[in-house]
Amino acid sequence: MTEPLVVVTQSGAVQTLALNRPAALNSFTAGLHAQLLAALEAAAADSAVRCVVITGTGRAFCAGQDLADPAVAPDFSPGAAPKDLGEVIDTLYRPLCLRLRNMPVPVVAAVNGVAAGAGANLALGCDLVLAARSASFIQAFTKIGLVPDTGGTWLLPRLVGRAQAMGLALLGDKLPAADAERLGLIWRCVDDASLMQEAQALAERLAAMPVKALVATRHALDAAAGMDYAQALAHEAVVQRTLGAAADYREGVQAFAEKRSPTFSDR
Ligand code: T3D
């Protein structure tokens, strides 16, 4: 039996997807792309899943594109045509990023080690990023003559502002997790030994919340980034109208009135 490239485990309403190519620091091959996309599709379709955690096996989170995968890596033989990286992005990375950003449940990245290139931006595209203190983030793209992809050009300036985004993207230096937290690039940095326990606890907390509202919050914050204040106010009214008609809102208000813990069920 060959090892799965993504190990899927479920605990309560939390599903954990572990990238599983540890010998190559969980770097992306076409096969890993296919299994991760399929796992996210399955989680999205499964009403028992109310939060997803993405992590890596071994000492890395993900080292980005596997630079040796013949499906996408340059062919060094004389006269060989260049690989069309635009095609790689369009067919592999873009669908993955859009699937992730449109998950119907919150997604937590548990960054257990180095997250480089596409691996860094895969993590940063998640709703909350927890990182082990020994982990690091590297915008490795310019080192090999590329621009940040996997959403990096959009995510970085929004997370840390243009000056820091430019520093990270141009220089490609290793950013330790504690600095990433200080810059506002990630949510929290925690001790290595407690990473997965903290990630599970955070995910369980999110899973017990009204996930429909959490996901609407993700979309509303992203949408507001391209709006002026008046447009954002109008958009909030549209979203609130939808959520106000959902079961979770009734349950939340009723539980408050009855001084009990709510049980949310919308997804
Ligand atoms: O198709 C396209 O190219 C377009 C899409 C691009 C998206 C991208 O992600 S571009 C960026 C690609 N990633 C990188 O450039 C990062 C390359 N890796 C590194 O810089 C370093 O490995 C790390 C800083 C991540 C970790 O360094 P270190 O010293 O802890 O580990 P190492 O010794 O470099 O790596 C350990 C093994 O993993 C090693 O294999 P070996 O020698 O033990 O057999 C190494 O070759 C392998 N590995 C690490 N990263 C990759 C990789 N193999 C293939 N692809 C990788 N990206």
Residues whose N, C-alpha, C, O or C-beta is under 5 A from the ligand:
A	BS01	T3D	A23 A24 L25 S27 A63 G64 Q65 D66 L67 A68 V72 L85 V88 V114 A116 G117 A118 G119 A140 F141
